Amino acid sequence: MLKQTRVNDSLRICQSCGKKVLNHGGDTSFESNKTHIGYVIAPLSYQDEKVARSLRAYKFHSKRIYGKTFGEIMADAVLKNEALFRSIRSYIVCSVPLSKERMLERGFNQSDILAKEVAVRLGFSYQKDVLTKVRHTERQSHLHSELRMKNIEGAYIVTKDVVGQKILLVDDIYTTGSTLNECAKMLFEAGASDIVGFCCAINRDFTVTEEKLWQGSENDEFAIW
């Protein structure tokens, strides 16, 4: 039996400015409707304007310090759920890569910063450059959902040995799942045994009728929006 609950919002301190900001307590985990991802963990909602504004500042306005706070939120969501933590503790952590052009433009890979922080706080193994983006693409956020998969098809390759590995694949925002799915497809083709997506925020209205929550024990509690 799946138990559902709404966790009260709590306050945490922004490391950059010292202001109190809302933290949506609890983790949101749901089965992905994409072929190659078993389920996705996403502790925050991009529908929350404070979350969206902070993520945009982090990603597009060089607020790299935000990455540590977001990574802490992601890791803490897992640590608060013992069953979820146990289910992924043997996984290695890697991130969705940027193209060389985007890396030069932005100066950092926002997903890689999140992945490193998650790995450190969870005590998991972090693997750098497991995936490489070999083709520069249009920004996914500029495209309708039906064009997103076509936009990134064939854009990624696996550059390290992942045979038999279970992988926690980190990205910043989950919208349609196209990016995670394309990366996961390449990882599976290279021999990975399982892929779980881990994103900072989900960019959609989330209800239990639209997605199935991660199936833990009957005593688990999950926060939903």
mmCIF file of the C-alpha atoms, coordinates in Angstrom:
data_MODEL
# 
_entry.id   MODEL 
# 
loop_
_atom_site.group_PDB 
_atom_site.id 
_atom_site.type_symbol 
_atom_site.label_atom_id 
_atom_site.label_alt_id 
_atom_site.label_comp_id 
_atom_site.label_asym_id 
_atom_site.label_entity_id 
_atom_site.label_seq_id 
_atom_site.pdbx_PDB_ins_code 
_atom_site.Cartn_x 
_atom_site.Cartn_y 
_atom_site.Cartn_z 
_atom_site.occupancy 
_atom_site.B_iso_or_equiv 
_atom_site.pdbx_formal_charge 
_atom_site.auth_seq_id 
_atom_site.auth_comp_id 
_atom_site.auth_asym_id 
_atom_site.auth_atom_id 
_atom_site.pdbx_PDB_model_num 
ATOM 1   C CA . MET A 1 1   ? 0.000  0.000  0.000   1.00 0.00 ? 1   MET A CA 1 
ATOM 2   C CA . LEU A 1 2   ? 1.306  3.445  -0.904  1.00 0.00 ? 2   LEU A CA 1 
ATOM 3   C CA . LYS A 1 3   ? 1.018  5.997  1.839   1.00 0.00 ? 3   LYS A CA 1 
ATOM 4   C CA . GLN A 1 4   ? 0.722  9.646  0.803   1.00 0.00 ? 4   GLN A CA 1 
ATOM 5   C CA . THR A 1 5   ? 1.245  12.773 2.846   1.00 0.00 ? 5   THR A CA 1 
ATOM 6   C CA . ARG A 1 6   ? 1.948  16.439 2.352   1.00 0.00 ? 6   ARG A CA 1 
ATOM 7   C CA . VAL A 1 7   ? 4.962  17.613 4.314   1.00 0.00 ? 7   VAL A CA 1 
ATOM 8   C CA . ASN A 1 8   ? 4.837  21.113 5.746   1.00 0.00 ? 8   ASN A CA 1 
ATOM 9   C CA . ASP A 1 9   ? 7.201  23.659 4.204   1.00 0.00 ? 9   ASP A CA 1 
ATOM 10  C CA . SER A 1 10  ? 10.199 24.539 6.336   1.00 0.00 ? 10  SER A CA 1 
ATOM 11  C CA . LEU A 1 11  ? 12.685 27.404 6.200   1.00 0.00 ? 11  LEU A CA 1 
ATOM 12  C CA . ARG A 1 12  ? 16.350 27.148 5.357   1.00 0.00 ? 12  ARG A CA 1 
ATOM 13  C CA . ILE A 1 13  ? 19.048 29.800 5.056   1.00 0.00 ? 13  ILE A CA 1 
ATOM 14  C CA . CYS A 1 14  ? 20.418 30.815 1.654   1.00 0.00 ? 14  CYS A CA 1 
ATOM 15  C CA . GLN A 1 15  ? 24.213 30.534 1.802   1.00 0.00 ? 15  GLN A CA 1 
ATOM 16  C CA . SER A 1 16  ? 24.597 33.380 -0.667  1.00 0.00 ? 16  SER A CA 1 
ATOM 17  C CA . CYS A 1 17  ? 22.485 36.153 0.872   1.00 0.00 ? 17  CYS A CA 1 
ATOM 18  C CA . GLY A 1 18  ? 21.496 34.803 4.293   1.00 0.00 ? 18  GLY A CA 1 
ATOM 19  C CA . LYS A 1 19  ? 17.781 35.177 3.638   1.00 0.00 ? 19  LYS A CA 1 
ATOM 20  C CA . LYS A 1 20  ? 15.271 32.552 4.732   1.00 0.00 ? 20  LYS A CA 1 
ATOM 21  C CA . VAL A 1 21  ? 13.894 30.586 1.802   1.00 0.00 ? 21  VAL A CA 1 
ATOM 22  C CA . LEU A 1 22  ? 11.185 27.954 1.525   1.00 0.00 ? 22  LEU A CA 1 
ATOM 23  C CA . ASN A 1 23  ? 12.263 24.340 1.408   1.00 0.00 ? 23  ASN A CA 1 
ATOM 24  C CA . HIS A 1 24  ? 9.624  21.821 0.331   1.00 0.00 ? 24  HIS A CA 1 
ATOM 25  C CA . GLY A 1 25  ? 10.275 19.048 2.829   1.00 0.00 ? 25  GLY A CA 1 
ATOM 26  C CA . GLY A 1 26  ? 10.339 15.427 1.716   1.00 0.00 ? 26  GLY A CA 1 
ATOM 27  C CA . ASP A 1 27  ? 11.296 13.836 -1.565  1.00 0.00 ? 27  ASP A CA 1 
ATOM 28  C CA . THR A 1 28  ? 9.118  13.422 -4.608  1.00 0.00 ? 28  THR A CA 1 
ATOM 29  C CA . SER A 1 29  ? 9.835  10.220 -6.486  1.00 0.00 ? 29  SER A CA 1 
ATOM 30  C CA . PHE A 1 30  ? 7.802  8.978  -9.402  1.00 0.00 ? 30  PHE A CA 1 
ATOM 31  C CA . GLU A 1 31  ? 7.924  6.356  -12.099 1.00 0.00 ? 31  GLU A CA 1 
ATOM 32  C CA . SER A 1 32  ? 9.100  7.859  -15.362 1.00 0.00 ? 32  SER A CA 1 
ATOM 33  C CA . ASN A 1 33  ? 6.981  7.387  -18.462 1.00 0.00 ? 33  ASN A CA 1 
ATOM 34  C CA . LYS A 1 34  ? 10.201 7.265  -20.485 1.00 0.00 ? 34  LYS A CA 1 
ATOM 35  C CA . THR A 1 35  ? 11.595 3.950  -21.670 1.00 0.00 ? 35  THR A CA 1 
ATOM 36  C CA . HIS A 1 36  ? 15.050 3.929  -20.123 1.00 0.00 ? 36  HIS A CA 1 
ATOM 37  C CA . ILE A 1 37  ? 14.517 5.540  -16.707 1.00 0.00 ? 37  ILE A CA 1 
ATOM 38  C CA . GLY A 1 38  ? 13.009 3.468  -13.912 1.00 0.00 ? 38  GLY A CA 1 
ATOM 39  C CA . TYR A 1 39  ? 11.999 6.403  -11.754 1.00 0.00 ? 39  TYR A CA 1 
ATOM 40  C CA . VAL A 1 40  ? 13.043 9.978  -11.055 1.00 0.00 ? 40  VAL A CA 1 
ATOM 41  C CA . ILE A 1 41  ? 13.701 11.708 -7.742  1.00 0.00 ? 41  ILE A CA 1 
ATOM 42  C CA . ALA A 1 42  ? 12.879 15.438 -7.667  1.00 0.00 ? 42  ALA A CA 1 
ATOM 43  C CA . PRO A 1 43  ? 12.570 17.209 -4.285  1.00 0.00 ? 43  PRO A CA 1 
ATOM 44  C CA . LEU A 1 44  ? 11.469 20.667 -5.498  1.00 0.00 ? 44  LEU A CA 1 
ATOM 45  C CA . SER A 1 45  ? 8.740  22.059 -7.722  1.00 0.00 ? 45  SER A CA 1 
ATOM 46  C CA . TYR A 1 46  ? 9.653  24.450 -10.527 1.00 0.00 ? 46  TYR A CA 1 
ATOM 47  C CA . GLN A 1 47  ? 6.061  25.688 -10.243 1.00 0.00 ? 47  GLN A CA 1 
ATOM 48  C CA . ASP A 1 48  ? 7.208  27.507 -7.100  1.00 0.00 ? 48  ASP A CA 1 
ATOM 49  C CA . GLU A 1 49  ? 8.397  30.896 -8.386  1.00 0.00 ? 49  GLU A CA 1 
ATOM 50  C CA . LYS A 1 50  ? 11.073 31.175 -5.684  1.00 0.00 ? 50  LYS A CA 1 
ATOM 51  C CA . VAL A 1 51  ? 12.527 27.849 -6.758  1.00 0.00 ? 51  VAL A CA 1 
ATOM 52  C CA . ALA A 1 52  ? 12.275 28.755 -10.456 1.00 0.00 ? 52  ALA A CA 1 
ATOM 53  C CA . ARG A 1 53  ? 13.882 32.164 -9.947  1.00 0.00 ? 53  ARG A CA 1 
ATOM 54  C CA . SER A 1 54  ? 16.751 30.678 -7.931  1.00 0.00 ? 54  SER A CA 1 
ATOM 55  C CA . LEU A 1 55  ? 17.381 27.917 -10.471 1.00 0.00 ? 55  LEU A CA 1 
ATOM 56  C CA . ARG A 1 56  ? 17.407 30.432 -13.326 1.00 0.00 ? 56  ARG A CA 1 
ATOM 57  C CA . ALA A 1 57  ? 19.899 32.575 -11.419 1.00 0.00 ? 57  ALA A CA 1 
ATOM 58  C CA . TYR A 1 58  ? 22.042 29.504 -10.759 1.00 0.00 ? 58  TYR A CA 1 
ATOM 59  C CA . LYS A 1 59  ? 21.949 28.273 -14.336 1.00 0.00 ? 59  LYS A CA 1 
ATOM 60  C CA . PHE A 1 60  ? 21.943 31.451 -16.412 1.00 0.00 ? 60  PHE A CA 1 
ATOM 61  C CA . HIS A 1 61  ? 23.416 34.170 -14.181 1.00 0.00 ? 61  HIS A CA 1 
ATOM 62  C CA . SER A 1 62  ? 26.502 32.455 -12.780 1.00 0.00 ? 62  SER A CA 1 
ATOM 63  C CA . LYS A 1 63  ? 25.219 32.013 -9.222  1.00 0.00 ? 63  LYS A CA 1 
ATOM 64  C CA . ARG A 1 64  ? 27.368 28.926 -8.800  1.00 0.00 ? 64  ARG A CA 1 
ATOM 65  C CA . ILE A 1 65  ? 27.154 29.064 -5.015  1.00 0.00 ? 65  ILE A CA 1 
ATOM 66  C CA . TYR A 1 66  ? 23.474 28.105 -5.324  1.00 0.00 ? 66  TYR A CA 1 
ATOM 67  C CA . GLY A 1 67  ? 24.572 24.691 -6.565  1.00 0.00 ? 67  GLY A CA 1 
ATOM 68  C CA . LYS A 1 68  ? 25.806 23.660 -3.137  1.00 0.00 ? 68  LYS A CA 1 
ATOM 69  C CA . THR A 1 69  ? 22.485 24.539 -1.495  1.00 0.00 ? 69  THR A CA 1 
ATOM 70  C CA . PHE A 1 70  ? 20.456 22.803 -4.203  1.00 0.00 ? 70  PHE A CA 1 
ATOM 71  C CA . GLY A 1 71  ? 22.706 19.744 -3.965  1.00 0.00 ? 71  GLY A CA 1 
ATOM 72  C CA . GLU A 1 72  ? 22.189 19.652 -0.201  1.00 0.00 ? 72  GLU A CA 1 
ATOM 73  C CA . ILE A 1 73  ? 18.423 19.794 -0.646  1.00 0.00 ? 73  ILE A CA 1 
ATOM 74  C CA . MET A 1 74  ? 18.575 16.910 -3.128  1.00 0.00 ? 74  MET A CA 1 
ATOM 75  C CA . ALA A 1 75  ? 20.749 14.738 -0.893  1.00 0.00 ? 75  ALA A CA 1 
ATOM 76  C CA . ASP A 1 76  ? 18.756 15.528 2.243   1.00 0.00 ? 76  ASP A CA 1 
ATOM 77  C CA . ALA A 1 77  ? 15.554 14.386 0.498   1.00 0.00 ? 77  ALA A CA 1 
ATOM 78  C CA . VAL A 1 78  ? 17.130 10.952 0.067   1.00 0.00 ? 78  VAL A CA 1 
ATOM 79  C CA . LEU A 1 79  ? 18.652 10.830 3.541   1.00 0.00 ? 79  LEU A CA 1 
ATOM 80  C CA . LYS A 1 80  ? 15.250 11.500 5.076   1.00 0.00 ? 80  LYS A CA 1 
ATOM 81  C CA . ASN A 1 81  ? 13.832 8.420  3.366   1.00 0.00 ? 81  ASN A CA 1 
ATOM 82  C CA . GLU A 1 82  ? 15.661 5.323  4.575   1.00 0.00 ? 82  GLU A CA 1 
ATOM 83  C CA . ALA A 1 83  ? 13.976 2.954  2.130   1.00 0.00 ? 83  ALA A CA 1 
ATOM 84  C CA . LEU A 1 84  ? 14.858 5.145  -0.832  1.00 0.00 ? 84  LEU A CA 1 
ATOM 85  C CA . PHE A 1 85  ? 18.435 5.557  0.384   1.00 0.00 ? 85  PHE A CA 1 
ATOM 86  C CA . ARG A 1 86  ? 18.854 1.785  0.748   1.00 0.00 ? 86  ARG A CA 1 
ATOM 87  C CA . SER A 1 87  ? 17.490 1.195  -2.739  1.00 0.00 ? 87  SER A CA 1 
ATOM 88  C CA . ILE A 1 88  ? 20.151 3.395  -4.422  1.00 0.00 ? 88  ILE A CA 1 
ATOM 89  C CA . ARG A 1 89  ? 23.167 3.214  -2.090  1.00 0.00 ? 89  ARG A CA 1 
ATOM 90  C CA . SER A 1 90  ? 25.088 0.965  -4.498  1.00 0.00 ? 90  SER A CA 1 
ATOM 91  C CA . TYR A 1 91  ? 24.667 3.413  -7.394  1.00 0.00 ? 91  TYR A CA 1 
ATOM 92  C CA . ILE A 1 92  ? 27.405 5.618  -8.807  1.00 0.00 ? 92  ILE A CA 1 
ATOM 93  C CA . VAL A 1 93  ? 26.620 9.287  -9.446  1.00 0.00 ? 93  VAL A CA 1 
ATOM 94  C CA . CYS A 1 94  ? 27.167 11.032 -12.761 1.00 0.00 ? 94  CYS A CA 1 
ATOM 95  C CA . SER A 1 95  ? 25.713 14.089 -14.468 1.00 0.00 ? 95  SER A CA 1 
ATOM 96  C CA . VAL A 1 96  ? 24.154 15.096 -17.767 1.00 0.00 ? 96  VAL A CA 1 
ATOM 97  C CA . PRO A 1 97  ? 26.959 16.800 -19.749 1.00 0.00 ? 97  PRO A CA 1 
ATOM 98  C CA . LEU A 1 98  ? 27.014 20.081 -21.657 1.00 0.00 ? 98  LEU A CA 1 
ATOM 99  C CA . SER A 1 99  ? 28.354 20.593 -25.151 1.00 0.00 ? 99  SER A CA 1 
ATOM 100 C CA . LYS A 1 100 ? 31.721 22.356 -25.492 1.00 0.00 ? 100 LYS A CA 1 
ATOM 101 C CA . GLU A 1 101 ? 29.932 25.401 -26.867 1.00 0.00 ? 101 GLU A CA 1 
ATOM 102 C CA . ARG A 1 102 ? 27.514 25.614 -23.937 1.00 0.00 ? 102 ARG A CA 1 
ATOM 103 C CA . MET A 1 103 ? 30.332 25.040 -21.450 1.00 0.00 ? 103 MET A CA 1 
ATOM 104 C CA . LEU A 1 104 ? 32.298 27.948 -22.913 1.00 0.00 ? 104 LEU A CA 1 
ATOM 105 C CA . GLU A 1 105 ? 29.199 30.129 -22.817 1.00 0.00 ? 105 GLU A CA 1 
ATOM 106 C CA . ARG A 1 106 ? 28.184 29.266 -19.247 1.00 0.00 ? 106 ARG A CA 1 
ATOM 107 C CA . GLY A 1 107 ? 31.565 28.510 -17.702 1.00 0.00 ? 107 GLY A CA 1 
ATOM 108 C CA . PHE A 1 108 ? 30.322 25.567 -15.636 1.00 0.00 ? 108 PHE A CA 1 
ATOM 109 C CA . ASN A 1 109 ? 28.051 22.533 -15.808 1.00 0.00 ? 109 ASN A CA 1 
ATOM 110 C CA . GLN A 1 110 ? 25.232 23.138 -13.336 1.00 0.00 ? 110 GLN A CA 1 
ATOM 111 C CA . SER A 1 111 ? 24.293 19.446 -13.251 1.00 0.00 ? 111 SER A CA 1 
ATOM 112 C CA . ASP A 1 112 ? 27.863 18.412 -12.490 1.00 0.00 ? 112 ASP A CA 1 
ATOM 113 C CA . ILE A 1 113 ? 28.006 20.704 -9.445  1.00 0.00 ? 113 ILE A CA 1 
ATOM 114 C CA . LEU A 1 114 ? 24.772 19.151 -8.179  1.00 0.00 ? 114 LEU A CA 1 
ATOM 115 C CA . ALA A 1 115 ? 26.081 15.625 -8.810  1.00 0.00 ? 115 ALA A CA 1 
ATOM 116 C CA . LYS A 1 116 ? 29.297 16.250 -6.868  1.00 0.00 ? 116 LYS A CA 1 
ATOM 117 C CA . GLU A 1 117 ? 27.431 17.684 -3.886  1.00 0.00 ? 117 GLU A CA 1 
ATOM 118 C CA . VAL A 1 118 ? 24.919 14.825 -3.897  1.00 0.00 ? 118 VAL A CA 1 
ATOM 119 C CA . ALA A 1 119 ? 27.689 12.221 -4.024  1.00 0.00 ? 119 ALA A CA 1 
ATOM 120 C CA . VAL A 1 120 ? 29.621 13.826 -1.156  1.00 0.00 ? 120 VAL A CA 1 
ATOM 121 C CA . ARG A 1 121 ? 26.615 14.167 1.132   1.00 0.00 ? 121 ARG A CA 1 
ATOM 122 C CA . LEU A 1 122 ? 25.301 10.662 0.412   1.00 0.00 ? 122 LEU A CA 1 
ATOM 123 C CA . GLY A 1 123 ? 28.743 9.038  0.518   1.00 0.00 ? 123 GLY A CA 1 
ATOM 124 C CA . PHE A 1 124 ? 28.331 7.676  -3.011  1.00 0.00 ? 124 PHE A CA 1 
ATOM 125 C CA . SER A 1 125 ? 30.972 7.318  -5.699  1.00 0.00 ? 125 SER A CA 1 
ATOM 126 C CA . TYR A 1 126 ? 31.050 10.242 -8.138  1.00 0.00 ? 126 TYR A CA 1 
ATOM 127 C CA . GLN A 1 127 ? 32.222 9.536  -11.673 1.00 0.00 ? 127 GLN A CA 1 
ATOM 128 C CA . LYS A 1 128 ? 33.237 12.479 -13.877 1.00 0.00 ? 128 LYS A CA 1 
ATOM 129 C CA . ASP A 1 129 ? 32.737 12.557 -17.661 1.00 0.00 ? 129 ASP A CA 1 
ATOM 130 C CA . VAL A 1 130 ? 30.858 9.271  -17.914 1.00 0.00 ? 130 VAL A CA 1 
ATOM 131 C CA . LEU A 1 131 ? 28.893 10.897 -20.726 1.00 0.00 ? 131 LEU A CA 1 
ATOM 132 C CA . THR A 1 132 ? 30.053 13.400 -23.335 1.00 0.00 ? 132 THR A CA 1 
ATOM 133 C CA . LYS A 1 133 ? 27.856 15.638 -25.442 1.00 0.00 ? 133 LYS A CA 1 
ATOM 134 C CA . VAL A 1 134 ? 29.310 15.464 -28.917 1.00 0.00 ? 134 VAL A CA 1 
ATOM 135 C CA . ARG A 1 135 ? 26.775 17.609 -30.744 1.00 0.00 ? 135 ARG A CA 1 
ATOM 136 C CA . HIS A 1 136 ? 25.701 21.107 -29.796 1.00 0.00 ? 136 HIS A CA 1 
ATOM 137 C CA . THR A 1 137 ? 21.912 21.429 -29.671 1.00 0.00 ? 137 THR A CA 1 
ATOM 138 C CA . GLU A 1 138 ? 19.280 24.102 -29.327 1.00 0.00 ? 138 GLU A CA 1 
ATOM 139 C CA . ARG A 1 139 ? 18.201 24.747 -25.744 1.00 0.00 ? 139 ARG A CA 1 
ATOM 140 C CA . GLN A 1 140 ? 15.549 22.222 -24.729 1.00 0.00 ? 140 GLN A CA 1 
ATOM 141 C CA . SER A 1 141 ? 13.609 24.942 -22.913 1.00 0.00 ? 141 SER A CA 1 
ATOM 142 C CA . HIS A 1 142 ? 13.009 26.656 -26.264 1.00 0.00 ? 142 HIS A CA 1 
ATOM 143 C CA . LEU A 1 143 ? 11.261 23.630 -27.768 1.00 0.00 ? 143 LEU A CA 1 
ATOM 144 C CA . HIS A 1 144 ? 7.863  21.980 -27.524 1.00 0.00 ? 144 HIS A CA 1 
ATOM 145 C CA . SER A 1 145 ? 7.850  18.504 -25.989 1.00 0.00 ? 145 SER A CA 1 
ATOM 146 C CA . GLU A 1 146 ? 7.518  16.657 -29.302 1.00 0.00 ? 146 GLU A CA 1 
ATOM 147 C CA . LEU A 1 147 ? 10.685 18.305 -30.626 1.00 0.00 ? 147 LEU A CA 1 
ATOM 148 C CA . ARG A 1 148 ? 12.852 17.772 -27.571 1.00 0.00 ? 148 ARG A CA 1 
ATOM 149 C CA . MET A 1 149 ? 13.720 14.129 -28.213 1.00 0.00 ? 149 MET A CA 1 
ATOM 150 C CA . LYS A 1 150 ? 14.559 14.803 -31.842 1.00 0.00 ? 150 LYS A CA 1 
ATOM 151 C CA . ASN A 1 151 ? 16.724 17.744 -30.799 1.00 0.00 ? 151 ASN A CA 1 
ATOM 152 C CA . ILE A 1 152 ? 19.038 15.619 -28.624 1.00 0.00 ? 152 ILE A CA 1 
ATOM 153 C CA . GLU A 1 153 ? 18.919 12.295 -30.455 1.00 0.00 ? 153 GLU A CA 1 
ATOM 154 C CA . GLY A 1 154 ? 22.475 11.063 -30.930 1.00 0.00 ? 154 GLY A CA 1 
ATOM 155 C CA . ALA A 1 155 ? 23.959 14.019 -29.045 1.00 0.00 ? 155 ALA A CA 1 
ATOM 156 C CA . TYR A 1 156 ? 25.517 11.939 -26.241 1.00 0.00 ? 156 TYR A CA 1 
ATOM 157 C CA . ILE A 1 157 ? 28.095 9.165  -26.070 1.00 0.00 ? 157 ILE A CA 1 
ATOM 158 C CA . VAL A 1 158 ? 29.400 7.089  -23.158 1.00 0.00 ? 158 VAL A CA 1 
ATOM 159 C CA . THR A 1 159 ? 33.113 7.612  -22.567 1.00 0.00 ? 159 THR A CA 1 
ATOM 160 C CA . LYS A 1 160 ? 33.760 5.370  -19.557 1.00 0.00 ? 160 LYS A CA 1 
ATOM 161 C CA . ASP A 1 161 ? 33.182 1.713  -18.737 1.00 0.00 ? 161 ASP A CA 1 
ATOM 162 C CA . VAL A 1 162 ? 29.727 1.345  -17.184 1.00 0.00 ? 162 VAL A CA 1 
ATOM 163 C CA . VAL A 1 163 ? 29.176 -2.378 -17.706 1.00 0.00 ? 163 VAL A CA 1 
ATOM 164 C CA . GLY A 1 164 ? 27.089 -3.726 -14.840 1.00 0.00 ? 164 GLY A CA 1 
ATOM 165 C CA . GLN A 1 165 ? 26.904 -0.336 -13.125 1.00 0.00 ? 165 GLN A CA 1 
ATOM 166 C CA . LYS A 1 166 ? 23.828 1.109  -11.452 1.00 0.00 ? 166 LYS A CA 1 
ATOM 167 C CA . ILE A 1 167 ? 23.743 4.835  -12.103 1.00 0.00 ? 167 ILE A CA 1 
ATOM 168 C CA . LEU A 1 168 ? 22.170 7.843  -10.412 1.00 0.00 ? 168 LEU A CA 1 
ATOM 169 C CA . LEU A 1 169 ? 21.929 10.296 -13.305 1.00 0.00 ? 169 LEU A CA 1 
ATOM 170 C CA . VAL A 1 170 ? 21.752 13.929 -12.180 1.00 0.00 ? 170 VAL A CA 1 
ATOM 171 C CA . ASP A 1 171 ? 20.232 16.871 -14.035 1.00 0.00 ? 171 ASP A CA 1 
ATOM 172 C CA . ASP A 1 172 ? 18.869 20.195 -12.827 1.00 0.00 ? 172 ASP A CA 1 
ATOM 173 C CA . ILE A 1 173 ? 15.234 20.278 -14.013 1.00 0.00 ? 173 ILE A CA 1 
ATOM 174 C CA . TYR A 1 174 ? 12.875 17.504 -15.144 1.00 0.00 ? 174 TYR A CA 1 
ATOM 175 C CA . THR A 1 175 ? 10.291 18.631 -17.698 1.00 0.00 ? 175 THR A CA 1 
ATOM 176 C CA . THR A 1 176 ? 9.520  16.004 -20.331 1.00 0.00 ? 176 THR A CA 1 
ATOM 177 C CA . GLY A 1 177 ? 12.364 13.648 -19.402 1.00 0.00 ? 177 GLY A CA 1 
ATOM 178 C CA . SER A 1 178 ? 13.780 13.668 -22.940 1.00 0.00 ? 178 SER A CA 1 
ATOM 179 C CA . THR A 1 179 ? 17.334 14.571 -21.909 1.00 0.00 ? 179 THR A CA 1 
ATOM 180 C CA . LEU A 1 180 ? 17.522 12.010 -19.100 1.00 0.00 ? 180 LEU A CA 1 
ATOM 181 C CA . ASN A 1 181 ? 16.014 9.364  -21.323 1.00 0.00 ? 181 ASN A CA 1 
ATOM 182 C CA . GLU A 1 182 ? 18.486 9.924  -24.177 1.00 0.00 ? 182 GLU A CA 1 
ATOM 183 C CA . CYS A 1 183 ? 21.427 9.765  -21.769 1.00 0.00 ? 183 CYS A CA 1 
ATOM 184 C CA . ALA A 1 184 ? 20.006 6.662  -20.093 1.00 0.00 ? 184 ALA A CA 1 
ATOM 185 C CA . LYS A 1 185 ? 19.524 4.982  -23.468 1.00 0.00 ? 185 LYS A CA 1 
ATOM 186 C CA . MET A 1 186 ? 23.211 5.431  -24.253 1.00 0.00 ? 186 MET A CA 1 
ATOM 187 C CA . LEU A 1 187 ? 24.214 4.176  -20.794 1.00 0.00 ? 187 LEU A CA 1 
ATOM 188 C CA . PHE A 1 188 ? 22.094 1.050  -21.200 1.00 0.00 ? 188 PHE A CA 1 
ATOM 189 C CA . GLU A 1 189 ? 23.556 0.401  -24.642 1.00 0.00 ? 189 GLU A CA 1 
ATOM 190 C CA . ALA A 1 190 ? 27.023 0.647  -23.041 1.00 0.00 ? 190 ALA A CA 1 
ATOM 191 C CA . GLY A 1 191 ? 26.093 -2.017 -20.470 1.00 0.00 ? 191 GLY A CA 1 
ATOM 192 C CA . ALA A 1 192 ? 24.712 -0.171 -17.429 1.00 0.00 ? 192 ALA A CA 1 
ATOM 193 C CA . SER A 1 193 ? 22.302 -2.330 -15.451 1.00 0.00 ? 193 SER A CA 1 
ATOM 194 C CA . ASP A 1 194 ? 19.940 0.316  -14.037 1.00 0.00 ? 194 ASP A CA 1 
ATOM 195 C CA . ILE A 1 195 ? 19.381 4.077  -14.245 1.00 0.00 ? 195 ILE A CA 1 
ATOM 196 C CA . VAL A 1 196 ? 17.600 6.306  -11.737 1.00 0.00 ? 196 VAL A CA 1 
ATOM 197 C CA . GLY A 1 197 ? 17.108 9.977  -12.569 1.00 0.00 ? 197 GLY A CA 1 
ATOM 198 C CA . PHE A 1 198 ? 17.805 12.604 -9.913  1.00 0.00 ? 198 PHE A CA 1 
ATOM 199 C CA . CYS A 1 199 ? 16.766 16.198 -10.593 1.00 0.00 ? 199 CYS A CA 1 
ATOM 200 C CA . CYS A 1 200 ? 16.627 19.258 -8.409  1.00 0.00 ? 200 CYS A CA 1 
ATOM 201 C CA . ALA A 1 201 ? 13.118 20.232 -9.511  1.00 0.00 ? 201 ALA A CA 1 
ATOM 202 C CA . ILE A 1 202 ? 10.223 18.978 -11.582 1.00 0.00 ? 202 ILE A CA 1 
ATOM 203 C CA . ASN A 1 203 ? 8.708  21.455 -14.033 1.00 0.00 ? 203 ASN A CA 1 
ATOM 204 C CA . ARG A 1 204 ? 5.084  20.379 -14.108 1.00 0.00 ? 204 ARG A CA 1 
ATOM 205 C CA . ASP A 1 205 ? 2.027  20.210 -11.905 1.00 0.00 ? 205 ASP A CA 1 
ATOM 206 C CA . PHE A 1 206 ? 2.524  16.997 -9.961  1.00 0.00 ? 206 PHE A CA 1 
ATOM 207 C CA . THR A 1 207 ? -0.396 14.889 -8.811  1.00 0.00 ? 207 THR A CA 1 
ATOM 208 C CA . VAL A 1 208 ? -0.539 11.252 -7.855  1.00 0.00 ? 208 VAL A CA 1 
ATOM 209 C CA . THR A 1 209 ? -3.053 10.613 -10.637 1.00 0.00 ? 209 THR A CA 1 
ATOM 210 C CA . GLU A 1 210 ? -0.576 11.767 -13.301 1.00 0.00 ? 210 GLU A CA 1 
ATOM 211 C CA . GLU A 1 211 ? 2.488  9.866  -12.101 1.00 0.00 ? 211 GLU A CA 1 
ATOM 212 C CA . LYS A 1 212 ? 3.054  6.850  -9.874  1.00 0.00 ? 212 LYS A CA 1 
ATOM 213 C CA . LEU A 1 213 ? 5.110  7.573  -6.803  1.00 0.00 ? 213 LEU A CA 1 
ATOM 214 C CA . TRP A 1 214 ? 8.166  5.484  -6.056  1.00 0.00 ? 214 TRP A CA 1 
ATOM 215 C CA . GLN A 1 215 ? 7.010  2.219  -4.500  1.00 0.00 ? 215 GLN A CA 1 
ATOM 216 C CA . GLY A 1 216 ? 8.646  1.768  -1.119  1.00 0.00 ? 216 GLY A CA 1 
ATOM 217 C CA . SER A 1 217 ? 7.473  -0.058 1.981   1.00 0.00 ? 217 SER A CA 1 
ATOM 218 C CA . GLU A 1 218 ? 3.975  0.492  3.338   1.00 0.00 ? 218 GLU A CA 1 
ATOM 219 C CA . ASN A 1 219 ? 5.421  2.691  6.099   1.00 0.00 ? 219 ASN A CA 1 
ATOM 220 C CA . ASP A 1 220 ? 7.094  5.180  3.747   1.00 0.00 ? 220 ASP A CA 1 
ATOM 221 C CA . GLU A 1 221 ? 5.777  8.693  3.455   1.00 0.00 ? 221 GLU A CA 1 
ATOM 222 C CA . PHE A 1 222 ? 6.199  10.890 0.393   1.00 0.00 ? 222 PHE A CA 1 
ATOM 223 C CA . ALA A 1 223 ? 5.613  14.560 -0.209  1.00 0.00 ? 223 ALA A CA 1 
ATOM 224 C CA . ILE A 1 224 ? 3.522  15.398 -3.229  1.00 0.00 ? 224 ILE A CA 1 
ATOM 225 C CA . TRP A 1 225 ? 2.432  18.688 -4.771  1.00 0.00 ? 225 TRP A CA 1 
# 
